């Protein structure tokens, strides 16, 4: 490996050191409902986001709170020498994608049937640490 390539690789690695990612796959909540809660915490400081999720009465907020705590734990594991109180963690991005749909049939009048689509989602949270200065 050349010197420039190695320096670039080390630079990219140091940039990724402050990022922590957590994923939740196959959550049985409709993506549209999950996005309503996810939009509340996007770009917010982590402690404030946890507070928002704890006091929100939507069902999706419980799973997002667990996922955010997992992302914080991942950041702590990645940055063992750093103290969480010295850093300012921010929810850099939160992405809610649709997952598989369970297709069910509900009886309808006159011998017909209506299709019910039970939607699920995948959530990805990226937490970024910034120094308090």
RAQUIKA-V833155 format. One line per field, one symbol per residue. phi: phi as a letter, one per 40 degrees, with the letter a starting at -180 (. if undefined). Layout:
phi: ???
This chain:
phi: .ccccccccccccccccccbbbbbbgccbcdccccdccccbcgcccccccccccccccccccccccccccccccccccbccccccccbcbccabbbbcbcbcbbbbcbcfgcabcbbccbabbbbbbbcbccb
